[in-house]
Amino acid sequence: MKRVIGFAALMVICFGLKAQVGNDPDCYIKTGDKIYLGTELKMGLVNSRISLSDGTVAKVKNRDITAYRHHNKIYMKMPVICDRYDTICMAMMQYIKSSSEYDIFLYCCNDLIDNTYKLANVHRNIFFVFKDGKFYRRIAENQTEALLAYGIKEE
């Protein structure tokens, strides 16, 4: 009987420790002056909600967000550079990797039909390379040799 009670107590302790470890914050939202750490992130059209570690939910306007992490993906607000090297706007780009000199970001956009500004049902991935925090190069997803030069493997 003592063994059964001891075994049951040990099982309860093990499951309790596993439940505590599972609630580590693996998401965050960074605004201009605050960082919200949480366990789950839900992005909406206007607002985002992050479940904080203490169980409360924080609501943040999307226009105030400068960076966020959702589990294993990091997104940062970076300038979008068009084909003519004009800065169009700022957009959230997925952080891919960095080396000693370069930071590489992925931007997913809708393709336009023959420059008529009608959206096609095609998504295009564009990689942006920044060197020392400044725009360096733009690489389309079909330029495999250029992608391999920066260590990006085709998925």
SULWOMO-V354514 format. One record per pair of residues at least 4 apart in sequence whose ideal C-beta (glycine too) atoms are under 8 Angstrom apart, sorted by the first residue. I is the first residue (numbers start at 1). J is the second residue. D is the distance in Angstrom with one decimal. If there is no record, write none. Layout:
i	j	d
I	J	D
I	J	D
This chain:
i	j	d
1	5	6.5
2	6	6.0
3	7	6.0
4	8	6.3
5	9	6.3
6	10	6.3
7	11	6.4
8	12	6.5
9	13	6.4
10	14	6.3
11	15	6.4
12	16	6.2
13	17	6.4
14	18	6.4
15	19	6.3
16	20	6.6
17	21	6.4
18	22	6.4
19	23	7.1
23	39	5.9
23	53	6.6
24	39	7.5
25	37	4.1
25	38	5.5
25	39	5.8
25	52	8.0
25	53	5.4
26	39	6.8
26	69	7.6
26	71	5.6
26	72	7.9
27	37	7.6
27	38	5.0
27	39	6.5
27	40	6.3
27	41	4.2
27	50	6.1
27	68	7.5
27	69	5.8
27	70	5.5
27	71	6.6
28	35	5.9
28	36	6.2
28	37	5.1
28	38	6.9
28	50	7.6
28	68	6.5
28	69	5.0
29	35	7.3
29	36	4.6
29	38	7.7
29	41	6.9
29	48	6.3
29	50	5.3
29	58	7.7
29	60	5.4
29	65	5.8
29	67	7.9
29	68	4.7
30	34	7.6
30	35	5.0
30	36	7.9
30	65	7.1
30	66	5.4
30	67	4.3
30	68	6.6
31	35	7.7
31	36	7.8
31	60	6.3
31	64	4.6
31	65	6.0
31	66	6.4
32	64	6.6
32	66	6.4
36	50	5.1
36	52	6.7
36	58	5.1
36	60	6.7
37	52	7.1
37	53	6.6
38	50	3.9
38	51	5.0
38	52	4.8
38	53	6.5
38	58	7.3
39	51	5.2
39	52	7.8
39	53	6.4
40	50	7.1
40	51	4.3
41	48	6.7
41	49	7.5
41	50	5.1
41	51	7.8
41	68	6.7
41	69	8.0
41	70	4.8
42	48	6.7
42	49	4.7
42	50	7.7
43	48	5.0
43	62	7.4
43	70	7.8
44	48	6.1
44	49	7.2
44	62	7.4
45	62	7.6
46	61	6.8
46	62	6.2
47	59	5.3
47	60	6.6
47	61	5.8
47	62	6.5
48	59	7.5
48	60	5.2
48	61	8.0
48	62	5.8
48	65	6.6
48	68	7.4
49	57	5.4
49	58	7.0
49	59	5.4
49	60	7.7
50	57	7.1
50	58	5.3
50	60	7.1
51	55	7.5
51	56	7.8
51	57	5.5
52	56	5.0
52	57	7.0
52	58	5.8
60	64	6.1
60	65	6.2
61	65	7.7
65	77	7.3
65	92	7.8
66	76	7.2
66	77	5.1
67	74	7.1
67	75	6.5
67	76	4.5
67	77	6.7
68	74	7.7
68	75	5.4
68	92	7.8
69	73	6.9
69	74	4.9
69	75	7.4
70	75	7.6
73	94	5.9
73	95	7.9
74	94	7.2
74	95	4.2
75	92	4.5
75	93	6.6
75	94	5.6
75	95	6.9
76	92	7.1
76	93	6.2
76	95	5.9
76	105	7.1
77	90	5.1
77	91	7.0
77	92	5.8
77	93	7.8
78	90	6.9
78	91	7.0
78	92	7.9
78	93	4.7
78	105	5.6
78	107	7.9
78	128	6.7
78	130	7.4
79	87	4.8
79	88	7.9
79	89	7.6
79	90	5.8
79	135	6.8
80	87	7.1
80	88	4.7
80	89	5.5
80	90	7.1
80	91	4.9
80	107	6.3
80	128	8.0
81	85	5.8
81	86	7.2
81	87	6.1
81	88	7.3
81	128	6.7
81	135	5.6
81	138	5.7
82	86	5.2
82	88	5.2
83	138	8.0
91	107	6.3
93	105	3.9
93	106	6.2
93	107	4.8
93	128	6.5
94	105	6.5
94	106	4.4
94	107	7.8
94	108	7.8
95	103	7.4
95	104	7.9
95	105	5.9
96	104	4.5
96	105	6.3
96	106	5.3
96	127	7.1
96	152	6.6
97	104	5.3
97	151	6.8
97	152	7.4
98	102	6.5
98	103	4.5
98	104	6.9
99	150	7.9
99	151	7.3
101	131	5.6
101	132	7.0
102	129	5.4
102	130	6.9
102	131	5.6
102	136	6.9
102	150	6.6
103	129	7.5
103	130	4.6
103	131	7.9
103	133	7.8
104	127	6.0
104	128	7.3
104	129	5.5
104	130	7.8
104	150	6.0
104	152	6.6
105	127	7.1
105	128	4.8
105	130	7.1
106	125	5.9
106	126	7.5
106	127	5.7
106	128	7.8
107	125	7.3
107	126	4.9
107	127	7.7
107	128	6.1
108	123	5.7
108	124	7.2
108	125	5.5
108	126	7.9
109	123	7.1
109	124	5.6
109	126	6.6
110	119	4.8
110	120	6.9
110	122	7.2
110	123	6.2
110	124	7.5
111	119	7.6
111	120	4.7
111	122	4.2
111	123	7.1
111	124	5.0
112	116	6.8
112	117	5.9
112	118	6.8
112	119	6.7
112	120	6.7
113	118	4.8
113	119	7.6
113	120	4.9
124	140	7.5
124	141	6.9
125	141	4.2
126	138	6.3
126	139	7.2
126	140	6.0
126	141	7.0
127	138	7.4
127	139	4.3
127	140	7.8
127	141	7.1
127	147	6.7
127	150	7.7
127	152	6.6
128	135	6.9
128	137	7.7
128	138	5.8
128	139	7.8
129	135	7.9
129	136	4.7
129	137	4.3
129	138	7.5
129	139	6.7
129	150	6.4
130	134	6.3
130	135	5.9
130	136	5.8
131	136	3.9
137	146	7.9
139	143	5.3
139	146	4.8
139	147	6.0
139	150	7.5
141	147	7.5
143	147	6.2
144	148	6.2
144	154	5.8
145	149	6.6
146	150	7.2
147	152	4.2
147	153	7.7
147	154	6.8
148	152	7.0
148	153	7.3
